[in-house]
Structures are given as structure tokens and as C-alpha cells.
């Protein structure tokens, strides 16, 4: 039992070391890592300045003239770097702080090796050893990059020491270098791993707040945040377009094919979006609503996306994607992919643009042969009317802007009045007379039509009461009274 536990522990340690030194997934956190290396880049010269000063003093005492002057140059180099990092925004604008950190350390490491071997070959070198030990603590990067970097400079030091030092001092330096290299790797294993794990966990938390759990696309909140940067940094206002995608008939599809197939469809659509729009912003807004912020009006990409999804349906269900009442012979599923498009302009915020694209998508009729529509002035007027109707229906009821008109119904056989139909009209003080087609469908769609129905019933009953009090007979010359 103890042997099994030991074997398991050793295997786990081996796996941990392998995962650490060859962990490519750390690249996913490169933005955070680069930000931390920018901080190191700013303070690196001041951290190593005391070490360089100590080295210079020791060489002055040992009267190693050339090594002393090279140490002076290292000190000047570090001071200049420190002043540049403190007084300008060069570091802020640095695109790859990790690479810059390697490059800036290189002259200091080379000079340290030269002063301790070529120029001063009588003393044991300590400055390079300090550099070697501090490397994994200062440079935050993929661990095996740091290990290779340490190994390279260690080999360079050993070669120079072997060439320019006597055997006794060389072997002392070799032992020190090996010990420092092993200690540096140990610090890589402990310190660097701990820091990278914390960054990885933080990044995963950020990603969870930025992406849709099912598809891995940006969620709507993070999409709006990224869209503003995307448009301003690349100066795309007036050129970019927003595509809003919506599956019409998902409820029918889920009912007949199952919710698992419905989720699989959305995941597949997300994959297709990323393939078709690899350099654009892609997002899932929830349910079956997706948005793409494109650099231009790329209708060819839309057609490729449509073809890919059609092929998906053919492979899985043996039917085409689009079902159309005008073409029942197409043998398609009763589900359609509609797309609304809106041009991105600087006078509108991205949320309004998304809403316009959604409105354009929504106004594609189910029996239409078109599957894509761009937001235009006609839709803008419709949207304004829709907004006005929904915001003012309560006011219209309260102030009696709604009117009830009676349309007589005459029996064809007798020519006599048999009933009357109550019709609702809206006489608005701002928009004027609104025909039924301008407000009835809007209220029906948003489940507000009951307000008109209740108002009409109330007005009809009041009219009944008024006529009854006036002594008007409710008959039409036939056996039964007419109905309202």
C-alpha cells in the first residue's frame, strides 16, 4: 500500500512538473502576464542597480581596471533605463513587455559574464549568479521559456569561464553555476507556478463573465464593451455593419426534435459564425439571437454561413434549413435563419445600432422569400410608431383618444339590419387619425390588445345604457334584436 502511494505521489509530481514546464495554456493569459511584466520592466533597472554597484566596488578593490569600467557602463545603462521607464510612457505603449524584458536583461547578463571571466579571471563570479537566481522571479512567462533562457546564459558563462580561468577557479564557478541553475529552476517550480496559477484562475473568472456558457462567444455585455474599442481603434465608423441573426421557428424545432438538438444547433451555428467571421466580433445575445460586428457589409460571408447551416440540416435531418410557405416543395424544416443589418455610424451608440438590426430582422415576414433585410427609413418610421403606440396606449384609453364606431351588418336575404360591429379607431392629438393596421398589430404582438378590447366593451355598454335611457328600441325589424 505504501509503495503504491509513493508511486502515485511520484507520478503526480512528474505530471505537475511536466504540466508546469510545458504549459501552453498560459498563453491564454498573455494580456495579464504582459501587464505584470510591464511593472517589472519599470522597476528592473533600480532592482539590479545595487548588485551592479557591489560588483563595481569589488572590482575596484581587486584593481580589475577593465572590468571596473565595464561595470560602470552597466550602471549607466541601468540608470538610463530606469529614467526612461519612469519619465516617459514608453513602457505603457510597449506591445510585448515580456520580450522587451528578455532583451533588456541580455546586455546586463552579457556584461556581467564578461566582467567575471574575460576581464577579471582571478576571482569567483557572484554577480551573474545573482542574476541567474532572480530571473524566474522577475520574468513572468511560460516556464520552459524561462528555463531555456537560464540554461542559455549558464552555458555561455561556463564556456567563457572554461576559456579564461584557471582550473581551480573554473571548477568553483562551475559548481556555483550548477547550484544556482538548479535553485533557479526550483524557484520556477514554486514561485512561477504559484503566480501563473493565480493568473490563470483570475483569467478563467474573467472569461466566465465575458462569454456565453453554451457557445463560448462573447455575451451581450462584453460585446458592447469590446465593440466600442473595436470601432474606435480601427476607425470603422461609417464602414462597419452589424448583423443580427435570429432563428425563426426554434420553438417548433425544439418541440419536434428535442431541446438537445436545439442546443446542438445553436452551438454549431456559433462555430460557423467564428469560421465565417474570424476577424470580427461575434456574440450570442441569448436564446437564438446572435450579433456580428463586421468591418464591411459582407453579404458573401452571410451566404457562406447560410450554406454551411443548410448543409448541417441536410446532414442531420435530410432536409433544407429554410421552410417557406410559398415553396412547400423545398422539403425544408419549419425553421428559418433571418438576418437584420444596420450600418454603424458615429451618431448612434452600439446598443441602438444593435436594436435597429434586431428590428430589421424582426420585420422579415415568415412567408417572405427574403432572409436578410437592412434597417432603413421605412423601418425607422415603423419603429417610431411602435414605440409611440406602446408608450401612449394607456394615455389614449384614459383620455378617450380611442373611438368606437358602429358598422351595420345587413342580412342579404331581407335587406334588414341584423347587427352592428364595433370598430376601434385611434384619434391622436399628435399623430392624427391612426388606422387600425398602424396600432392593432403592434398591440397584439406585445400582448397589449386587451386594453383596446376592454375599452371598446366599456364604451359599447355605455352606449347601450345611453340609448336605453333615451327610450331607443333595440330592434331591427326582425324577430331578434341586433347584437353589438
C-alpha positions as CSV (number, residue, x, y, z in Angstrom):
1,X,0.0,0.0,0.0
2,X,2.8,2.4,0.9
3,X,4.6,1.6,-2.3
4,X,1.5,2.3,-4.4
5,X,1.1,5.6,-2.6
6,X,4.7,6.5,-3.2
7,X,4.4,5.6,-6.9
8,X,1.3,7.6,-7.2
9,X,2.9,10.6,-5.5
10,X,6.0,10.4,-7.8
11,X,3.7,10.1,-10.8
12,X,1.7,13.1,-9.7
13,X,4.9,15.2,-9.1
14,X,6.2,14.2,-12.5
15,X,2.8,15.2,-14.1
16,X,2.9,18.5,-12.2
17,X,6.4,19.3,-13.4
18,X,5.5,18.4,-17.0
19,X,2.4,20.5,-16.8
20,X,4.4,23.4,-15.5
21,X,7.3,23.5,-17.8
22,X,5.3,22.7,-21.0
23,X,2.1,24.6,-20.1
24,X,1.0,26.2,-23.4
25,X,-2.3,27.3,-21.9
26,X,-0.6,30.1,-20.1
27,X,-0.6,31.9,-23.4
28,X,-4.3,32.4,-22.9
29,X,-3.5,34.8,-20.1
30,X,-0.8,36.7,-22.1
31,X,-2.5,40.1,-21.6
32,X,-2.4,39.9,-17.8
33,X,1.1,38.4,-17.9
34,X,2.3,41.1,-20.2
35,X,0.8,43.8,-17.8
36,X,2.7,42.4,-14.8
37,X,5.9,42.3,-16.9
38,X,5.4,45.9,-17.7
39,X,5.6,46.6,-14.0
40,X,8.8,44.6,-13.7
41,X,10.2,46.4,-16.8
42,X,9.7,49.7,-15.0
43,X,11.5,48.7,-11.8
44,X,14.1,46.2,-13.1
45,X,16.9,48.8,-13.5
46,X,16.5,50.0,-10.0
47,X,16.4,46.5,-8.6
48,X,19.7,45.5,-10.2
49,X,21.5,48.8,-9.6
50,X,22.7,47.8,-6.1
51,X,24.0,44.5,-7.4
52,X,26.0,46.3,-10.2
53,X,27.3,48.8,-7.6
54,X,28.5,46.0,-5.4
55,X,30.2,44.4,-8.4
56,X,31.9,47.6,-9.3
57,X,33.2,48.2,-5.8
58,X,34.6,44.6,-5.6
59,X,36.4,45.1,-8.9
60,X,37.8,48.4,-7.7
61,X,39.2,46.7,-4.6
62,X,40.7,43.9,-6.7
63,X,42.1,46.5,-9.1
64,X,40.5,44.9,-12.2
65,X,40.5,48.0,-14.3
66,X,38.8,46.9,-17.4
67,X,36.1,45.0,-15.5
68,X,35.6,48.1,-13.3
69,X,34.9,50.3,-16.3
70,X,32.6,47.8,-17.9
71,X,30.7,47.7,-14.5
72,X,30.4,51.5,-14.7
73,X,28.9,51.2,-18.1
74,X,26.4,48.6,-16.8
75,X,25.4,51.1,-14.0
76,X,25.0,53.9,-16.6
77,X,22.9,51.5,-18.7
78,X,20.6,50.7,-15.8
79,X,20.2,54.3,-14.7
80,X,19.3,55.3,-18.3
81,X,16.7,52.5,-18.5
82,X,15.3,53.5,-15.1
83,X,14.9,57.1,-16.1
84,X,13.3,56.2,-19.5
85,X,10.8,53.9,-17.7
86,X,10.0,56.5,-15.0
87,X,9.7,59.7,-17.1
88,X,8.0,58.6,-20.3
89,X,5.1,56.4,-21.4
90,X,7.3,54.1,-23.5
91,X,6.5,51.2,-21.3
92,X,2.8,51.8,-21.5
93,X,3.0,51.7,-25.3
94,X,5.2,48.6,-25.3
95,X,3.4,45.9,-27.2
96,X,5.3,42.9,-25.7
97,X,6.8,43.6,-22.3
98,X,7.8,40.0,-21.8
99,X,10.1,40.0,-24.9
100,X,11.4,43.5,-24.0
101,X,12.3,42.3,-20.6
102,X,14.4,39.4,-22.1
103,X,16.1,41.9,-24.4
104,X,16.9,44.5,-21.8
105,X,18.3,41.9,-19.4
106,X,20.6,40.4,-22.1
107,X,23.2,43.3,-22.2
108,X,23.4,43.3,-18.4
109,X,23.9,39.5,-18.3
110,X,26.5,39.6,-21.1
111,X,28.4,42.4,-19.4
112,X,28.2,40.6,-16.0
113,X,29.7,37.4,-17.7
114,X,32.5,39.4,-19.4
115,X,33.5,41.3,-16.2
116,X,33.6,38.0,-14.3
117,X,35.5,35.9,-16.9
118,X,37.3,37.7,-19.7
119,X,38.2,40.9,-17.8
120,X,38.6,39.6,-14.3
121,X,39.6,35.9,-14.4
122,X,41.2,35.7,-11.0
123,X,38.0,35.9,-8.8
124,X,34.9,33.8,-8.4
125,X,32.0,35.5,-10.2
126,X,29.0,36.3,-7.9
127,X,27.0,39.0,-9.9
128,X,26.0,36.6,-12.7
129,X,24.9,34.1,-10.0
130,X,22.5,36.7,-8.5
131,X,21.1,37.5,-11.9
132,X,20.6,33.8,-12.6
133,X,18.7,33.3,-9.3
134,X,16.5,36.4,-9.8
135,X,15.5,35.6,-13.3
136,X,12.4,33.4,-12.7
137,X,11.1,35.7,-10.0
138,X,11.3,38.8,-12.3
139,X,10.2,37.3,-15.7
140,X,6.7,36.0,-15.7
141,X,6.4,33.8,-18.8
142,X,5.7,30.2,-19.9
143,X,8.1,28.3,-17.5
144,X,10.1,26.4,-20.2
145,X,10.9,29.7,-21.8
146,X,12.4,30.9,-18.6
147,X,14.3,27.6,-18.1
148,X,15.8,27.7,-21.6
149,X,16.8,31.4,-21.1
150,X,18.5,30.5,-17.8
151,X,20.2,27.5,-19.5
152,X,21.5,29.5,-22.4
153,X,23.2,32.2,-20.3
154,X,24.5,29.5,-17.9
155,X,26.2,27.7,-20.9
156,X,27.6,31.0,-22.1
157,X,29.1,31.7,-18.7
158,X,30.6,28.2,-18.4
159,X,32.2,28.5,-21.8
160,X,33.8,31.8,-21.0
161,X,34.9,30.6,-17.6
162,X,36.5,27.5,-19.1
163,X,38.4,29.5,-21.7
164,X,39.7,32.4,-19.5
165,X,40.0,31.0,-15.9
166,X,42.4,28.5,-14.4
167,X,41.1,25.1,-13.5
168,X,40.7,25.7,-9.8
169,X,38.6,28.9,-10.1
170,X,36.7,27.4,-13.1
171,X,35.5,24.4,-11.1
172,X,34.4,26.6,-8.2
173,X,32.4,28.8,-10.7
174,X,31.0,25.7,-12.4
175,X,29.8,24.2,-9.1
176,X,28.3,27.6,-8.1
177,X,26.6,28.0,-11.5
178,X,25.1,24.5,-11.4
179,X,23.8,25.1,-7.9
180,X,22.3,28.5,-8.9
181,X,20.8,27.0,-12.0
182,X,19.1,24.2,-10.0
183,X,17.9,26.7,-7.4
184,X,16.5,29.0,-10.1
185,X,14.6,26.0,-11.6
186,X,13.3,25.2,-8.2
187,X,12.1,28.8,-7.8
188,X,10.5,28.5,-11.2
189,X,8.7,25.4,-10.0
190,X,7.5,27.0,-6.8
191,X,7.2,30.8,-7.3
192,X,6.4,31.0,-11.0
193,X,3.9,28.2,-10.9
194,X,2.0,29.8,-8.0
195,X,1.9,33.2,-9.8
196,X,0.7,31.6,-13.1
197,X,-2.0,29.6,-11.4
198,X,-3.4,32.7,-9.7
199,X,-3.4,34.5,-13.1
200,X,-5.0,31.5,-14.8
201,X,-7.8,31.4,-12.2
202,X,-8.4,35.1,-12.5
203,X,-8.5,34.8,-16.3
204,X,-11.0,32.0,-16.1
205,X,-13.2,34.1,-13.9
206,X,-12.9,37.0,-16.3
207,X,-13.7,34.7,-19.3
208,X,-16.7,33.3,-17.4
209,X,-18.0,36.9,-17.1
210,X,-17.3,37.7,-20.7
211,X,-18.6,34.7,-22.6
212,X,-21.8,32.7,-23.2
213,X,-21.5,29.4,-21.3
214,X,-23.1,27.3,-24.1
215,X,-21.3,28.6,-27.2
216,X,-18.2,30.3,-25.9
217,X,-19.0,33.5,-27.8
218,X,-19.0,36.9,-26.1
219,X,-22.1,37.7,-24.1
220,X,-24.0,40.9,-24.9
221,X,-22.5,42.9,-22.0
222,X,-18.9,42.2,-23.0
223,X,-19.8,42.6,-26.7
224,X,-20.9,46.2,-26.2
225,X,-17.7,46.9,-24.2
226,X,-15.4,45.4,-26.9
227,X,-17.4,46.9,-29.8
228,X,-16.6,50.5,-28.8
229,X,-12.9,49.7,-28.7
230,X,-13.1,47.7,-32.0
231,X,-14.7,50.6,-33.8
232,X,-12.6,53.5,-32.4
233,X,-9.2,51.8,-32.7
234,X,-9.7,50.7,-36.3
235,X,-11.7,53.9,-37.3
236,X,-14.5,51.8,-38.7
237,X,-17.4,54.3,-38.2
238,X,-19.2,54.6,-41.5
239,X,-17.7,51.4,-42.8
240,X,-18.7,48.7,-40.3
241,X,-22.1,46.9,-40.3
242,X,-23.9,45.0,-37.5
243,X,-25.6,41.7,-38.4
244,X,-28.3,40.4,-36.1
245,X,-29.2,36.7,-36.7
246,X,-32.3,35.0,-35.4
247,X,-33.8,31.6,-36.0
248,X,-37.5,31.8,-36.8
249,X,-39.3,28.6,-35.7
250,X,-37.0,27.5,-32.8
251,X,-40.0,26.7,-30.6
252,X,-41.4,24.3,-33.3
253,X,-37.9,22.8,-33.8
254,X,-37.4,22.2,-30.1
255,X,-40.8,20.6,-29.8
256,X,-40.3,18.2,-32.7
257,X,-36.6,17.5,-32.5
258,X,-35.9,18.0,-28.7
259,X,-34.1,20.6,-26.7
260,X,-30.8,18.7,-27.0
261,X,-30.9,19.1,-30.8
262,X,-31.9,22.7,-30.3
263,X,-28.8,23.4,-28.1
264,X,-26.6,21.5,-30.6
265,X,-28.0,23.7,-33.4
266,X,-27.0,26.8,-31.5
267,X,-23.5,25.5,-30.7
268,X,-23.0,24.6,-34.4
269,X,-24.2,28.0,-35.5
270,X,-21.7,29.6,-33.1
271,X,-18.9,27.6,-34.6
272,X,-19.9,28.5,-38.1
273,X,-20.0,32.2,-37.2
274,X,-16.5,32.0,-35.9
275,X,-15.3,30.3,-39.1
276,X,-17.1,32.8,-41.4
277,X,-16.2,35.9,-39.4
278,X,-12.8,35.1,-37.9
279,X,-11.6,38.7,-37.6
280,X,-14.9,40.3,-36.5
281,X,-16.7,40.5,-33.1
282,X,-19.2,37.7,-32.7
283,X,-21.7,37.4,-29.8
284,X,-24.7,35.5,-28.5
285,X,-27.3,37.8,-27.0
286,X,-29.3,34.9,-25.5
287,X,-31.7,32.2,-26.8
288,X,-31.3,32.1,-30.6
289,X,-30.2,35.7,-31.1
290,X,-26.6,36.3,-32.4
291,X,-24.8,39.5,-33.4
292,X,-21.8,40.1,-35.6
293,X,-19.9,43.4,-35.9
294,X,-18.3,43.3,-39.4
295,X,-15.8,45.6,-40.9
296,X,-17.9,45.9,-44.0
297,X,-21.2,44.8,-45.5
298,X,-20.0,41.3,-46.2
299,X,-23.0,39.6,-47.8
300,X,-20.8,36.9,-49.3
301,X,-19.9,35.8,-45.8
302,X,-23.6,35.7,-44.9
303,X,-24.3,33.5,-47.9
304,X,-21.5,31.1,-46.9
305,X,-22.9,31.0,-43.4
306,X,-26.3,30.2,-44.8
307,X,-24.9,27.4,-47.0
308,X,-23.0,25.9,-44.0
309,X,-26.1,25.8,-41.9
310,X,-28.2,24.3,-44.8
311,X,-25.6,21.6,-45.1
312,X,-25.8,20.9,-41.4
313,X,-29.5,20.4,-41.7
314,X,-29.1,18.1,-44.7
315,X,-26.5,16.0,-42.9
316,X,-28.6,15.6,-39.7
317,X,-32.2,15.7,-40.8
318,X,-32.1,15.2,-44.6
319,X,-33.9,18.5,-45.2
320,X,-33.0,22.0,-46.0
321,X,-32.9,24.8,-43.5
322,X,-35.4,27.2,-44.9
323,X,-39.1,26.4,-44.8
324,X,-41.2,28.6,-47.0
325,X,-45.0,28.7,-47.4
326,X,-44.5,29.8,-51.0
327,X,-42.4,26.8,-51.8
328,X,-43.6,23.8,-49.9
329,X,-41.9,21.5,-52.4
330,X,-38.5,22.6,-51.0
331,X,-38.9,19.9,-48.3
332,X,-37.3,22.1,-45.6
333,X,-37.7,22.1,-41.9
334,X,-40.1,24.8,-40.5
335,X,-37.2,26.9,-39.3
336,X,-35.6,29.9,-41.0
337,X,-32.5,31.9,-40.4
338,X,-33.2,35.6,-40.7
339,X,-30.7,38.4,-40.6
340,X,-31.1,42.1,-39.9
341,X,-28.4,44.6,-40.9
342,X,-27.6,48.1,-39.7
343,X,-24.8,50.4,-40.7
344,X,-22.6,51.6,-37.9
345,X,-22.4,55.4,-37.7
346,X,-20.8,57.6,-35.1
347,X,-24.0,59.4,-34.2
348,X,-25.6,56.2,-32.8
349,X,-24.3,54.2,-29.9
350,X,-23.7,50.5,-30.4
351,X,-26.8,49.4,-28.3
352,X,-29.1,51.5,-30.6
353,X,-27.4,50.0,-33.7
354,X,-28.0,46.5,-32.3
355,X,-31.6,47.4,-31.7
356,X,-32.0,48.7,-35.2
357,X,-30.5,45.5,-36.7
358,X,-32.9,43.4,-34.5
359,X,-35.9,45.4,-35.7
360,X,-34.8,44.8,-39.3
361,X,-34.5,41.1,-38.6
362,X,-37.9,41.0,-36.8
363,X,-39.7,42.7,-39.7
364,X,-38.8,39.9,-42.2
365,X,-42.1,38.1,-42.7
366,X,-42.3,34.3,-42.2
367,X,-43.6,33.7,-45.7
368,X,-41.1,36.0,-47.3
369,X,-38.5,34.7,-49.8
370,X,-36.1,37.2,-48.3
371,X,-33.9,36.2,-45.4
372,X,-31.9,39.4,-44.9
373,X,-33.1,43.0,-44.5
374,X,-31.3,46.2,-43.9
375,X,-32.6,48.9,-41.5
376,X,-33.9,51.9,-43.5
377,X,-36.2,54.9,-43.2
378,X,-39.3,52.9,-43.6
379,X,-38.3,50.6,-40.7
380,X,-37.3,53.7,-38.7
381,X,-40.8,55.2,-39.1
382,X,-42.4,51.8,-38.2
383,X,-40.1,51.6,-35.1
384,X,-41.1,55.2,-34.1
385,X,-44.8,54.4,-34.5
386,X,-44.4,51.2,-32.5
387,X,-42.6,52.9,-29.7
388,X,-45.2,55.7,-29.6
389,X,-48.2,53.3,-29.6
390,X,-46.7,51.2,-26.7
391,X,-45.8,54.2,-24.7
392,X,-49.1,56.0,-25.2
393,X,-51.8,53.3,-25.2
394,X,-52.7,53.9,-21.5
395,X,-52.9,57.6,-22.1
396,X,-55.1,57.1,-25.2
397,X,-57.5,54.9,-23.1
398,X,-57.5,57.4,-20.2
399,X,-58.2,60.5,-22.4
400,X,-60.6,58.7,-24.8
401,X,-58.4,59.1,-27.8
402,X,-59.8,55.7,-28.8
403,X,-63.1,55.9,-30.5
404,X,-65.7,53.2,-31.1
405,X,-67.5,53.3,-34.5
406,X,-70.5,51.0,-35.3
407,X,-70.6,49.3,-38.7
408,X,-74.1,48.0,-39.6
409,X,-74.4,44.4,-40.7
410,X,-77.4,43.9,-43.1
411,X,-78.9,40.5,-43.9
412,X,-78.7,39.9,-47.6
413,X,-81.9,37.9,-47.9
414,X,-84.2,40.5,-46.2
415,X,-82.2,43.7,-46.6
416,X,-82.8,44.5,-43.0
417,X,-80.3,45.4,-40.3
418,X,-79.4,42.4,-38.2
419,X,-76.4,43.5,-36.1
420,X,-73.7,46.1,-35.8
421,X,-69.9,45.6,-35.5
422,X,-68.0,47.8,-33.0
423,X,-64.7,49.0,-34.6
424,X,-61.9,50.8,-32.7
425,X,-60.1,53.8,-34.1
426,X,-57.3,56.0,-32.6
427,X,-57.6,59.8,-33.0
428,X,-54.3,61.0,-31.5
429,X,-53.7,64.7,-30.9
430,X,-50.0,64.4,-32.1
431,X,-50.1,61.7,-34.9
432,X,-53.7,62.4,-36.0
433,X,-56.0,59.6,-37.1
434,X,-54.4,56.2,-36.8
435,X,-55.8,53.5,-39.0
436,X,-56.2,50.0,-37.3
437,X,-53.3,48.5,-39.2
438,X,-50.9,51.0,-37.6
439,X,-51.6,50.1,-34.0
440,X,-53.7,46.9,-33.7
441,X,-50.8,44.5,-34.9
442,X,-48.3,46.2,-32.6
443,X,-50.6,45.8,-29.5
444,X,-51.3,42.2,-30.5
445,X,-47.7,41.4,-30.7
446,X,-46.8,42.9,-27.4
447,X,-49.8,41.4,-25.6
448,X,-51.4,44.8,-25.1
449,X,-54.5,44.4,-27.3
450,X,-56.7,43.6,-24.3
451,X,-56.6,47.3,-23.3
452,X,-58.4,48.2,-26.5
453,X,-60.9,45.3,-26.1
454,X,-61.8,46.3,-22.6
455,X,-62.1,49.9,-23.6
456,X,-64.4,49.0,-26.5
457,X,-66.6,46.8,-24.4
458,X,-67.0,49.5,-21.8
459,X,-67.9,52.1,-24.5
460,X,-70.4,49.7,-26.1
461,X,-72.1,49.1,-22.7
462,X,-72.3,52.9,-22.1
463,X,-73.8,53.4,-25.5
464,X,-76.4,50.7,-24.7
465,X,-77.2,52.4,-21.4
466,X,-77.5,55.9,-23.1
467,X,-79.9,54.6,-25.8
468,X,-81.9,52.7,-23.2
469,X,-82.3,55.8,-21.1
470,X,-83.3,57.7,-24.2
471,X,-86.0,55.2,-25.0
472,X,-84.4,53.9,-28.2
473,X,-85.7,50.4,-29.1
474,X,-83.0,47.8,-29.8
475,X,-84.7,46.0,-32.6
476,X,-84.1,45.8,-36.3
477,X,-87.5,44.9,-37.7
478,X,-86.8,41.2,-37.3
479,X,-87.6,38.7,-34.6
480,X,-84.3,39.0,-32.7
481,X,-82.6,42.2,-31.5
482,X,-79.3,43.1,-33.1
483,X,-76.1,42.5,-31.3
484,X,-73.2,44.7,-30.8
